[in-house]
Amino acid sequence: MSRSAHFRGISAGLTLVVCAVGTWQLATVALGADRLPGLPATLGAFVQSAFSEPIIEAQGGGPGGYWPHAMVTLRNTLVGVLGGAALGVLASLLAVQWRPVLAVYDSIVEIVRVLPPLILIPFAILLSDSADRIELAVVALYSALSMSLYTIGACAALPPEYSQMAALLGAGRLRNAFSVQMRAILPSLIGPLRVNAALGTGICVVCEFLAVPKGIGRVMKFALSFYRVDLILVGVLWAILCVLVVEGLVSLFCRPFRRWL
């Protein structure tokens, strides 16, 4: 990237931040600070509630403020997204090697994919013996289904010469899947994996709001019962930070694969 393009990217980012802050402040003036606290008040609440918050402690959320709940959301998002993605990519690569298996697998994925991921939460509650596993199961399932579709599409877009050359050199189906196809499609899966990080965080927060006793969503539910809009906005800020951290870790994990682009 040239220096001019780098500076243009920075200026565009700063412009976006200024517009977002200005819009926030205008909305605060229009709606009133009691319905939408301003940015300074929200940042103040963020700092004050990070490690200690009476409302959280009074509702059984522990004495540590938002921090331990944010760590729960971050952990479950990271494990669910990466674990589900690995499972989806592995299953799809194996299914692609046999056309009859691929036809059945692709049909199942397409049928389940149209279901909203949050509709699975009640079933996860009934089937799981641990509340902490509910959001892990839902996020992992969504991530697996999403990455399965991208993997099947990426494999279909590969030049047939790759598999033909592998077969000519004596590679079997499994060797072709993991030594040729997987290496070829991994760079194209980085973007979808980062998208899953953001969507997985949202699913985690909703699961916590509905059923899980820990996490950002549970604290937002505590704040809603006291009509503490500032604490709800603080939860949104924590969720954004979780997305940024998960995306950063995903990008760091995928960096070695970028050399194949």
Backbone as CSV, one residue per row, in Angstrom:
resi,resn,N_x,N_y,N_z,CA_x,CA_y,CA_z,C_x,C_y,C_z
1,MET,0.846,-1.200,0.000,0.000,0.000,0.000,0.875,1.241,0.000
2,SER,0.590,2.194,-0.921,1.359,3.426,-0.993,1.059,4.323,0.197
3,ARG,1.969,5.312,0.408,1.787,6.213,1.542,0.535,7.053,1.383
4,SER,0.249,7.512,0.153,-0.950,8.324,-0.071,-2.221,7.530,0.212
5,ALA,-2.242,6.262,-0.200,-3.410,5.427,0.075,-3.557,5.185,1.570
6,HIS,-2.418,5.052,2.261,-2.463,4.862,3.706,-3.062,6.084,4.392
7,PHE,-2.632,7.278,3.977,-3.164,8.495,4.573,-4.639,8.687,4.244
8,ARG,-5.036,8.294,3.037,-6.450,8.390,2.675,-7.290,7.470,3.555
9,GLY,-6.777,6.276,3.837,-7.498,5.371,4.711,-7.639,5.918,6.119
10,ILE,-6.566,6.541,6.637,-6.621,7.129,7.976,-7.618,8.276,8.022
11,SER,-7.572,9.156,7.008,-8.499,10.293,7.000,-9.948,9.830,6.873
12,ALA,-10.183,8.778,6.091,-11.538,8.258,5.968,-12.020,7.680,7.296
13,GLY,-11.124,6.993,8.005,-11.488,6.464,9.312,-11.792,7.556,10.312
14,LEU,-10.960,8.607,10.329,-11.197,9.729,11.245,-12.503,10.438,10.910
15,THR,-12.781,10.589,9.629,-14.039,11.224,9.221,-15.235,10.406,9.693
16,LEU,-15.137,9.089,9.572,-16.227,8.220,10.023,-16.433,8.345,11.528
17,VAL,-15.336,8.399,12.298,-15.441,8.531,13.752,-16.080,9.854,14.127
18,VAL,-15.645,10.941,13.473,-16.207,12.266,13.773,-17.700,12.304,13.445
19,CYS,-18.083,11.731,12.324,-19.504,11.702,11.953,-20.320,10.883,12.939
20,ALA,-19.764,9.747,13.382,-20.480,8.908,14.343,-20.658,9.629,15.674
21,VAL,-19.597,10.290,16.164,-19.686,11.026,17.431,-20.674,12.185,17.309
22,GLY,-20.605,12.909,16.187,-21.536,14.017,15.988,-22.975,13.560,15.917
23,THR,-23.217,12.458,15.232,-24.579,11.911,15.156,-25.072,11.488,16.531
24,TRP,-24.185,10.875,17.309,-24.534,10.453,18.661,-24.946,11.654,19.510
25,GLN,-24.154,12.708,19.457,-24.449,13.883,20.276,-25.744,14.571,19.834
26,LEU,-25.981,14.623,18.535,-27.229,15.212,18.043,-28.427,14.375,18.489
27,ALA,-28.279,13.048,18.446,-29.368,12.183,18.898,-29.616,12.354,20.388
28,THR,-28.567,12.585,21.155,-28.719,12.826,22.597,-29.515,14.098,22.846
29,VAL,-29.210,15.147,22.090,-29.944,16.415,22.232,-31.401,16.232,21.834
30,ALA,-31.646,15.469,20.761,-33.011,15.308,20.270,-33.860,14.422,21.186
31,LEU,-33.269,13.336,21.711,-34.028,12.382,22.519,-33.986,12.694,24.009
32,GLY,-32.955,13.391,24.439,-32.779,13.655,25.865,-31.757,12.709,26.477
33,ALA,-30.998,13.221,27.436,-29.929,12.428,28.032,-30.459,11.236,28.823
34,ASP,-31.719,11.288,29.277,-32.263,10.165,30.032,-32.580,8.975,29.130
35,ARG,-32.853,9.231,27.866,-33.145,8.146,26.921,-31.905,7.732,26.140
36,LEU,-31.014,8.669,25.882,-29.766,8.347,25.179,-28.650,9.205,25.765
37,PRO,-27.910,8.684,26.735,-26.812,9.451,27.325,-25.769,9.824,26.280
38,GLY,-25.137,10.969,26.477,-24.114,11.417,25.558,-22.855,10.581,25.656
39,LEU,-21.936,10.804,24.726,-20.694,10.032,24.695,-19.864,10.212,25.961
40,PRO,-19.675,11.459,26.482,-18.891,11.588,27.727,-19.496,10.821,28.895
41,ALA,-20.831,10.873,29.044,-21.480,10.147,30.135,-21.327,8.637,29.958
42,THR,-21.423,8.165,28.731,-21.287,6.732,28.473,-19.864,6.256,28.749
43,LEU,-18.880,7.041,28.316,-17.491,6.666,28.590,-17.193,6.694,30.084
44,GLY,-17.785,7.659,30.796,-17.625,7.691,32.246,-18.211,6.464,32.907
45,ALA,-19.394,6.049,32.448,-20.013,4.832,32.982,-19.193,3.598,32.618
46,PHE,-18.568,3.622,31.458,-17.714,2.502,31.036,-16.558,2.320,32.006
47,VAL,-15.899,3.424,32.354,-14.758,3.354,33.269,-15.213,2.951,34.671
48,GLN,-16.310,3.547,35.139,-16.771,3.302,36.506,-17.260,1.869,36.712
49,SER,-17.865,1.297,35.674,-18.454,-0.036,35.827,-17.536,-1.160,35.367
50,ALA,-16.325,-0.831,34.934,-15.441,-1.854,34.373,-15.104,-2.932,35.397
51,PHE,-14.785,-2.533,36.619,-14.347,-3.498,37.623,-15.209,-3.488,38.884
52,SER,-16.197,-2.627,38.943,-17.085,-2.596,40.104,-18.368,-1.870,39.731
53,GLU,-19.502,-2.513,39.993,-20.793,-1.900,39.701,-21.840,-2.459,40.666
54,PRO,-22.419,-1.598,41.524,-23.385,-2.081,42.527,-24.574,-2.821,41.927
55,ILE,-25.076,-2.357,40.782,-26.231,-3.006,40.177,-25.894,-4.442,39.767
56,ILE,-24.732,-4.635,39.181,-24.325,-5.980,38.771,-24.183,-6.890,39.987
57,GLU,-23.557,-6.364,41.031,-23.364,-7.172,42.232,-24.688,-7.471,42.917
58,ALA,-25.599,-6.488,42.964,-26.892,-6.698,43.620,-27.743,-7.732,42.901
59,GLN,-27.565,-7.865,41.590,-28.339,-8.824,40.805,-27.690,-10.207,40.727
60,GLY,-26.597,-10.400,41.474,-25.942,-11.705,41.482,-24.892,-11.876,40.417
61,GLY,-24.458,-10.766,39.813,-23.453,-10.855,38.758,-22.027,-10.812,39.245
62,GLY,-21.820,-10.752,40.552,-20.466,-10.741,41.094,-19.949,-9.334,41.320
63,PRO,-18.867,-9.214,42.104,-18.344,-7.892,42.459,-17.356,-7.315,41.452
64,GLY,-17.099,-8.004,40.370,-16.045,-7.575,39.458,-16.462,-6.627,38.368
65,GLY,-17.700,-6.140,38.373,-18.150,-5.228,37.321,-18.345,-5.933,35.989
66,TYR,-18.165,-5.166,34.908,-18.378,-5.703,33.556,-17.264,-6.646,33.117
67,TRP,-16.055,-6.464,33.646,-14.881,-7.162,33.128,-15.040,-8.687,33.055
68,PRO,-15.379,-9.374,34.148,-15.490,-10.839,34.041,-16.575,-11.289,33.073
69,HIS,-17.645,-10.524,32.953,-18.710,-10.877,32.011,-18.247,-10.686,30.564
70,ALA,-17.472,-9.629,30.318,-16.931,-9.428,28.973,-15.973,-10.549,28.603
71,MET,-15.199,-11.041,29.572,-14.280,-12.140,29.298,-15.033,-13.429,28.972
72,VAL,-16.177,-13.646,29.633,-17.000,-14.820,29.320,-17.513,-14.742,27.883
73,THR,-18.018,-13.577,27.492,-18.507,-13.407,26.116,-17.382,-13.583,25.105
74,LEU,-16.223,-13.002,25.404,-15.081,-13.125,24.496,-14.648,-14.573,24.346
75,ARG,-14.557,-15.289,25.460,-14.127,-16.696,25.408,-15.108,-17.544,24.611
76,ASN,-16.394,-17.401,24.899,-17.389,-18.231,24.216,-17.488,-17.892,22.734
77,THR,-17.337,-16.622,22.395,-17.349,-16.244,20.977,-16.158,-16.843,20.254
78,LEU,-14.990,-16.710,20.845,-13.770,-17.199,20.194,-13.806,-18.712,20.015
79,VAL,-14.163,-19.420,21.078,-14.207,-20.883,20.996,-15.301,-21.348,20.037
80,GLY,-16.466,-20.703,20.120,-17.565,-21.109,19.258,-17.289,-20.843,17.787
81,VAL,-16.785,-19.659,17.476,-16.529,-19.302,16.074,-15.423,-20.166,15.484
82,LEU,-14.278,-20.275,16.168,-13.165,-21.031,15.617,-13.451,-22.538,15.620
83,GLY,-14.059,-23.031,16.704,-14.383,-24.457,16.735,-15.400,-24.840,15.682
84,GLY,-16.454,-24.043,15.542,-17.456,-24.327,14.522,-16.896,-24.205,13.117
85,ALA,-16.048,-23.190,12.895,-15.447,-23.007,11.565,-14.564,-24.193,11.196
86,ALA,-13.753,-24.651,12.137,-12.890,-25.803,11.863,-13.719,-27.043,11.529
87,LEU,-14.799,-27.247,12.280,-15.664,-28.396,12.023,-16.342,-28.289,10.654
88,GLY,-16.829,-27.081,10.321,-17.495,-26.894,9.035,-16.557,-27.086,7.859
89,VAL,-15.349,-26.532,7.951,-14.376,-26.675,6.858,-13.963,-28.131,6.702
90,LEU,-13.702,-28.819,7.821,-13.282,-30.219,7.765,-14.367,-31.096,7.148
91,ALA,-15.606,-30.924,7.618,-16.699,-31.741,7.094,-16.936,-31.474,5.612
92,SER,-16.837,-30.228,5.211,-17.075,-29.887,3.802,-15.979,-30.441,2.904
93,LEU,-14.730,-30.345,3.348,-13.631,-30.888,2.541,-13.785,-32.391,2.334
94,LEU,-14.209,-33.079,3.374,-14.413,-34.523,3.228,-15.596,-34.825,2.319
95,ALA,-16.675,-34.035,2.450,-17.857,-34.283,1.620,-17.589,-34.020,0.146
96,VAL,-16.738,-33.032,-0.147,-16.460,-32.674,-1.542,-15.784,-33.816,-2.289
97,GLN,-15.109,-34.700,-1.600,-14.354,-35.774,-2.268,-15.251,-36.842,-2.872
98,TRP,-16.498,-36.929,-2.399,-17.434,-37.938,-2.918,-18.724,-37.241,-3.323
99,ARG,-19.071,-37.265,-4.560,-20.240,-36.534,-5.072,-21.553,-36.924,-4.393
100,PRO,-21.851,-38.223,-4.183,-23.115,-38.555,-3.491,-23.158,-37.984,-2.072
101,VAL,-22.030,-38.063,-1.371,-21.977,-37.504,-0.015,-22.160,-35.997,-0.056
102,LEU,-21.531,-35.345,-1.033,-21.649,-33.892,-1.155,-23.087,-33.473,-1.422
103,ALA,-23.787,-34.222,-2.256,-25.175,-33.879,-2.573,-26.047,-33.933,-1.321
104,VAL,-25.872,-34.961,-0.501,-26.656,-35.082,0.734,-26.244,-34.004,1.729
105,TYR,-24.943,-33.827,1.905,-24.425,-32.855,2.882,-24.845,-31.435,2.522
106,ASP,-24.727,-31.086,1.247,-25.096,-29.747,0.796,-26.587,-29.495,1.006
107,SER,-27.412,-30.504,0.785,-28.856,-30.354,0.993,-29.178,-30.112,2.466
108,ILE,-28.512,-30.866,3.347,-28.754,-30.685,4.788,-28.325,-29.297,5.234
109,VAL,-27.165,-28.851,4.771,-26.665,-27.524,5.147,-27.608,-26.440,4.661
110,GLU,-28.106,-26.557,3.438,-29.012,-25.550,2.896,-30.327,-25.499,3.672
111,ILE,-30.813,-26.663,4.099,-32.073,-26.692,4.852,-31.906,-26.055,6.223
112,VAL,-30.842,-26.436,6.936,-30.630,-25.918,8.288,-30.218,-24.454,8.262
113,ARG,-29.525,-24.044,7.180,-29.002,-22.680,7.110,-30.097,-21.627,7.138
114,VAL,-31.258,-21.936,6.575,-32.325,-20.933,6.489,-32.973,-20.670,7.843
115,LEU,-32.702,-21.527,8.836,-33.257,-21.297,10.161,-32.478,-20.184,10.852
116,PRO,-33.151,-19.203,11.437,-32.432,-18.164,12.192,-31.677,-18.812,13.347
117,PRO,-30.414,-18.427,13.570,-29.640,-19.106,14.627,-30.241,-18.955,16.012
118,LEU,-30.939,-17.844,16.271,-31.495,-17.625,17.608,-32.677,-18.544,17.899
119,ILE,-33.287,-19.126,16.855,-34.414,-20.027,17.086,-33.937,-21.339,17.724
120,LEU,-32.629,-21.574,17.654,-32.082,-22.797,18.219,-31.852,-22.688,19.728
121,ILE,-31.928,-21.473,20.280,-31.623,-21.279,21.696,-32.556,-22.086,22.599
122,PRO,-33.897,-22.062,22.395,-34.761,-22.875,23.284,-34.426,-24.358,23.272
123,PHE,-34.077,-24.883,22.085,-33.720,-26.303,22.011,-32.389,-26.561,22.705
124,ALA,-31.462,-25.613,22.575,-30.175,-25.761,23.261,-30.364,-25.747,24.768
125,ILE,-31.296,-24.920,25.252,-31.568,-24.871,26.696,-32.101,-26.209,27.184
126,LEU,-32.987,-26.829,26.401,-33.586,-28.101,26.799,-32.586,-29.252,26.753
127,LEU,-31.688,-29.219,25.771,-30.780,-30.338,25.562,-29.496,-30.228,26.361
128,SER,-29.120,-29.017,26.766,-27.841,-28.828,27.445,-28.019,-28.921,28.956
129,ASP,-27.043,-29.567,29.613,-27.069,-29.656,31.070,-26.262,-28.537,31.726
130,SER,-25.675,-27.650,30.916,-24.896,-26.526,31.428,-25.264,-25.278,30.655
131,ALA,-25.575,-24.200,31.394,-25.966,-22.962,30.722,-24.832,-22.388,29.889
132,ASP,-23.581,-22.606,30.330,-22.444,-22.064,29.590,-22.297,-22.703,28.213
133,ARG,-22.836,-23.906,28.046,-22.688,-24.591,26.760,-23.729,-24.147,25.741
134,ILE,-24.739,-23.421,26.179,-25.811,-23.033,25.269,-25.273,-22.139,24.164
135,GLU,-24.626,-21.042,24.549,-24.145,-20.122,23.523,-23.010,-20.730,22.710
136,LEU,-22.178,-21.565,23.342,-21.131,-22.245,22.582,-21.723,-23.104,21.474
137,ALA,-22.780,-23.851,21.821,-23.401,-24.733,20.834,-24.035,-23.944,19.695
138,VAL,-24.747,-22.860,20.025,-25.441,-22.079,18.992,-24.438,-21.374,18.090
139,VAL,-23.424,-20.728,18.685,-22.420,-20.022,17.882,-21.637,-21.003,17.015
140,ALA,-21.238,-22.145,17.594,-20.470,-23.126,16.826,-21.291,-23.681,15.668
141,LEU,-22.572,-23.944,15.892,-23.423,-24.465,14.823,-23.564,-23.441,13.692
142,TYR,-23.818,-22.180,14.059,-23.947,-21.146,13.030,-22.639,-21.005,12.256
143,SER,-21.519,-20.981,12.967,-20.227,-20.834,12.300,-19.940,-22.013,11.392
144,ALA,-20.269,-23.221,11.846,-20.033,-24.409,11.026,-20.866,-24.389,9.753
145,LEU,-22.141,-24.017,9.861,-23.003,-23.967,8.677,-22.517,-22.911,7.694
146,SER,-22.165,-21.740,8.229,-21.701,-20.663,7.360,-20.417,-21.038,6.641
147,MET,-19.434,-21.571,7.378,-18.162,-21.925,6.754,-18.299,-23.117,5.826
148,SER,-19.280,-23.978,6.078,-19.518,-25.096,5.159,-19.915,-24.587,3.781
149,LEU,-20.813,-23.610,3.759,-21.237,-23.051,2.463,-20.073,-22.396,1.730
150,TYR,-19.277,-21.604,2.465,-18.141,-20.943,1.828,-17.102,-21.960,1.358
151,THR,-16.903,-23.022,2.112,-15.919,-24.027,1.726,-16.358,-24.770,0.474
152,ILE,-17.622,-25.158,0.423,-18.128,-25.857,-0.763,-18.022,-24.960,-1.994
153,GLY,-18.381,-23.679,-1.827,-18.272,-22.752,-2.954,-16.836,-22.534,-3.389
154,ALA,-15.923,-22.422,-2.411,-14.512,-22.212,-2.757,-13.929,-23.427,-3.465
155,CYS,-14.295,-24.618,-3.022,-13.805,-25.831,-3.683,-14.345,-25.942,-5.104
156,ALA,-15.612,-25.539,-5.287,-16.199,-25.604,-6.632,-15.520,-24.630,-7.589
157,ALA,-14.978,-23.531,-7.038,-14.341,-22.520,-7.882,-12.886,-22.833,-8.202
158,LEU,-12.321,-23.874,-7.591,-10.919,-24.208,-7.853,-10.754,-24.739,-9.277
159,PRO,-9.677,-24.404,-9.932,-9.415,-24.979,-11.258,-9.308,-26.504,-11.168
160,PRO,-9.927,-27.232,-12.054,-9.873,-28.705,-11.985,-8.458,-29.244,-12.147
161,GLU,-7.563,-28.428,-12.714,-6.192,-28.890,-12.911,-5.499,-29.222,-11.593
162,TYR,-5.920,-28.568,-10.494,-5.298,-28.839,-9.199,-5.488,-30.304,-8.816
163,SER,-6.745,-30.749,-8.844,-7.028,-32.137,-8.467,-6.471,-33.124,-9.485
164,GLN,-6.507,-32.749,-10.742,-5.979,-33.636,-11.775,-4.474,-33.839,-11.619
165,MET,-3.768,-32.747,-11.311,-2.330,-32.862,-11.117,-2.017,-33.673,-9.859
166,ALA,-2.829,-33.475,-8.804,-2.612,-34.247,-7.581,-2.824,-35.734,-7.837
167,ALA,-3.870,-36.067,-8.596,-4.128,-37.473,-8.917,-3.010,-38.052,-9.781
168,LEU,-2.493,-37.231,-10.694,-1.404,-37.685,-11.561,-0.153,-38.012,-10.755
169,LEU,0.051,-37.272,-9.656,1.216,-37.503,-8.803,0.961,-38.561,-7.740
170,GLY,-0.212,-39.192,-7.786,-0.490,-40.301,-6.894,-1.191,-39.950,-5.600
171,ALA,-1.724,-38.731,-5.473,-2.412,-38.342,-4.239,-3.809,-38.950,-4.209
172,GLY,-4.176,-39.516,-3.053,-5.519,-40.037,-2.872,-6.498,-38.923,-2.551
173,ARG,-7.730,-39.297,-2.249,-8.761,-38.301,-1.971,-8.414,-37.451,-0.750
174,LEU,-7.998,-38.094,0.334,-7.703,-37.349,1.559,-6.463,-36.472,1.383
175,ARG,-5.456,-36.988,0.713,-4.262,-36.186,0.458,-4.596,-34.985,-0.417
176,ASN,-5.447,-35.190,-1.394,-5.877,-34.096,-2.256,-6.663,-33.056,-1.453
177,ALA,-7.505,-33.528,-0.524,-8.335,-32.610,0.262,-7.495,-31.717,1.151
178,PHE,-6.536,-32.304,1.880,-5.826,-31.548,2.904,-4.506,-30.938,2.426
179,SER,-3.901,-31.505,1.394,-2.638,-30.957,0.904,-2.809,-30.008,-0.271
180,VAL,-3.909,-30.158,-1.008,-4.110,-29.334,-2.202,-5.286,-28.373,-2.019
181,GLN,-6.479,-28.934,-1.834,-7.668,-28.097,-1.783,-7.686,-27.168,-0.566
182,MET,-7.341,-27.696,0.599,-7.385,-26.862,1.791,-6.405,-25.701,1.690
183,ARG,-5.205,-25.953,1.215,-4.226,-24.879,1.048,-4.698,-23.847,0.035
184,ALA,-5.416,-24.307,-0.984,-5.857,-23.381,-2.036,-7.014,-22.498,-1.594
185,ILE,-7.894,-23.004,-0.731,-9.099,-22.232,-0.371,-8.957,-21.436,0.910
186,LEU,-7.948,-21.736,1.741,-7.840,-21.048,3.030,-7.798,-19.519,2.907
187,PRO,-7.043,-18.940,1.970,-7.056,-17.474,1.885,-8.442,-16.890,1.625
188,SER,-9.284,-17.595,0.871,-10.619,-17.075,0.573,-11.580,-17.241,1.739
189,LEU,-11.187,-17.978,2.777,-12.050,-18.181,3.938,-11.756,-17.193,5.064
190,ILE,-10.712,-16.380,4.916,-10.359,-15.435,5.977,-11.457,-14.401,6.165
191,GLY,-11.969,-13.848,5.074,-13.035,-12.845,5.158,-14.296,-13.383,5.822
192,PRO,-14.825,-14.524,5.355,-16.004,-15.091,6.024,-15.781,-15.394,7.499
193,LEU,-14.576,-15.805,7.855,-14.297,-16.092,9.265,-14.360,-14.822,10.103
194,ARG,-13.896,-13.712,9.554,-13.973,-12.441,10.282,-15.418,-11.963,10.412
195,VAL,-16.220,-12.198,9.391,-17.646,-11.861,9.490,-18.317,-12.694,10.574
196,ASN,-17.963,-13.970,10.642,-18.519,-14.835,11.683,-18.163,-14.353,13.077
197,ALA,-17.005,-13.711,13.216,-16.599,-13.203,14.528,-17.585,-12.147,15.025
198,ALA,-17.992,-11.243,14.135,-18.944,-10.197,14.526,-20.325,-10.784,14.797
199,LEU,-20.798,-11.647,13.909,-22.123,-12.235,14.098,-22.147,-13.169,15.308
200,GLY,-21.050,-13.880,15.532,-20.985,-14.764,16.689,-21.060,-14.007,17.998
201,THR,-20.445,-12.827,18.053,-20.538,-12.008,19.266,-21.974,-11.589,19.525
202,GLY,-22.684,-11.184,18.485,-24.090,-10.812,18.644,-24.938,-11.967,19.129
203,ILE,-24.690,-13.169,18.588,-25.445,-14.341,19.023,-25.150,-14.647,20.483
204,CYS,-23.884,-14.519,20.888,-23.513,-14.757,22.289,-24.257,-13.800,23.215
205,VAL,-24.290,-12.526,22.858,-24.942,-11.529,23.712,-26.429,-11.830,23.860
206,VAL,-27.078,-12.211,22.769,-28.503,-12.535,22.842,-28.734,-13.793,23.681
207,CYS,-27.887,-14.808,23.522,-28.010,-16.023,24.345,-27.878,-15.685,25.818
208,GLU,-26.933,-14.822,26.138,-26.728,-14.426,27.534,-27.931,-13.650,28.066
209,PHE,-28.495,-12.812,27.238,-29.669,-12.039,27.651,-30.847,-12.963,27.963
210,LEU,-30.980,-14.046,27.191,-32.141,-14.921,27.334,-31.969,-15.994,28.401
211,ALA,-30.778,-16.580,28.497,-30.681,-17.776,29.338,-29.401,-17.924,30.131
212,VAL,-28.292,-17.403,29.634,-26.998,-17.680,30.266,-26.782,-16.733,31.445
213,PRO,-26.325,-17.233,32.601,-26.216,-16.393,33.803,-25.022,-15.461,33.819
214,LYS,-24.123,-15.554,32.841,-22.954,-14.680,32.799,-22.782,-14.133,31.395
215,GLY,-22.097,-12.998,31.309,-21.821,-12.423,30.006,-22.382,-11.026,29.853
216,ILE,-22.011,-10.376,28.762,-22.436,-8.997,28.506,-23.948,-8.905,28.417
217,GLY,-24.580,-9.865,27.752,-26.033,-9.830,27.605,-26.755,-9.910,28.937
218,ARG,-26.233,-10.713,29.870,-26.861,-10.814,31.187,-26.763,-9.491,31.945
219,VAL,-25.618,-8.805,31.851,-25.474,-7.511,32.521,-26.406,-6.474,31.895
220,MET,-26.576,-6.518,30.591,-27.504,-5.602,29.933,-28.935,-5.854,30.407
221,LYS,-29.254,-7.111,30.688,-30.575,-7.433,31.237,-30.715,-6.855,32.643
222,PHE,-29.654,-6.946,33.460,-29.675,-6.311,34.777,-29.939,-4.818,34.640
223,ALA,-29.206,-4.172,33.708,-29.330,-2.723,33.533,-30.720,-2.336,33.047
224,LEU,-31.316,-3.185,32.202,-32.648,-2.886,31.681,-33.691,-2.884,32.789
225,SER,-33.553,-3.784,33.764,-34.518,-3.831,34.860,-34.454,-2.584,35.732
226,PHE,-33.315,-1.889,35.734,-33.166,-0.644,36.482,-33.278,0.587,35.575
227,TYR,-33.559,0.368,34.312,-33.633,1.422,33.303,-32.348,2.259,33.295
228,ARG,-31.216,1.581,33.352,-29.918,2.240,33.271,-29.443,2.179,31.815
229,VAL,-29.868,3.163,31.037,-29.520,3.180,29.618,-28.021,3.290,29.424
230,ASP,-27.358,4.013,30.345,-25.913,4.176,30.205,-25.189,2.829,30.319
231,LEU,-25.648,1.953,31.216,-25.020,0.634,31.336,-25.318,-0.251,30.132
232,ILE,-26.487,-0.056,29.519,-26.786,-0.804,28.288,-25.843,-0.379,27.170
233,LEU,-25.604,0.919,27.055,-24.665,1.406,26.042,-23.245,0.942,26.342
234,VAL,-22.902,0.872,27.618,-21.591,0.344,27.991,-21.464,-1.108,27.526
235,GLY,-22.541,-1.882,27.647,-22.522,-3.253,27.140,-22.285,-3.312,25.641
236,VAL,-22.874,-2.353,24.924,-22.635,-2.294,23.470,-21.159,-2.026,23.185
237,LEU,-20.557,-1.107,23.956,-19.130,-0.816,23.771,-18.269,-2.040,24.072
238,TRP,-18.608,-2.783,25.131,-17.862,-3.999,25.444,-18.012,-5.026,24.320
239,ALA,-19.217,-5.131,23.748,-19.430,-6.076,22.641,-18.587,-5.686,21.429
240,ILE,-18.488,-4.378,21.157,-17.653,-3.923,20.039,-16.192,-4.276,20.287
241,LEU,-15.735,-4.082,21.525,-14.354,-4.446,21.859,-14.121,-5.941,21.680
242,CYS,-15.107,-6.757,22.068,-14.981,-8.205,21.875,-14.847,-8.554,20.403
243,VAL,-15.649,-7.901,19.564,-15.566,-8.158,18.115,-14.175,-7.804,17.593
244,LEU,-13.655,-6.651,18.017,-12.328,-6.220,17.552,-11.244,-7.192,17.993
245,VAL,-11.343,-7.675,19.234,-10.337,-8.621,19.728,-10.416,-9.945,18.962
246,VAL,-11.632,-10.464,18.765,-11.785,-11.731,18.052,-11.306,-11.595,16.610
247,GLU,-11.657,-10.484,15.952,-11.196,-10.273,14.582,-9.681,-10.174,14.528
248,GLY,-9.088,-9.479,15.517,-7.635,-9.378,15.548,-6.972,-10.731,15.724
249,LEU,-7.511,-11.563,16.610,-6.949,-12.895,16.815,-7.127,-13.773,15.577
250,VAL,-8.281,-13.643,14.924,-8.509,-14.407,13.692,-7.518,-13.985,12.607
251,SER,-7.319,-12.670,12.467,-6.364,-12.173,11.467,-4.948,-12.643,11.783
252,LEU,-4.581,-12.644,13.082,-3.257,-13.123,13.477,-3.098,-14.607,13.184
253,PHE,-4.152,-15.372,13.453,-4.108,-16.807,13.193,-3.995,-17.096,11.696
254,CYS,-4.663,-16.279,10.885,-4.701,-16.534,9.442,-3.540,-15.893,8.689
255,ARG,-2.703,-15.116,9.374,-1.618,-14.413,8.681,-0.698,-15.357,7.909
256,PRO,-0.311,-16.530,8.459,0.571,-17.407,7.669,-0.037,-17.873,6.356
257,PHE,-1.373,-17.902,6.273,-2.010,-18.395,5.059,-2.089,-17.331,3.962
258,ARG,-1.840,-16.068,4.314,-1.946,-15.005,3.319,-0.864,-15.104,2.248
259,ARG,0.210,-15.816,2.549,1.280,-15.930,1.558,0.844,-16.734,0.341
260,TRP,-0.277,-17.476,0.502,-0.776,-18.270,-0.628,-1.671,-17.443,-1.548
261,LEU,-1.960,-16.187,-1.172,-2.832,-15.371,-2.015,-2.150,-15.052,-3.332
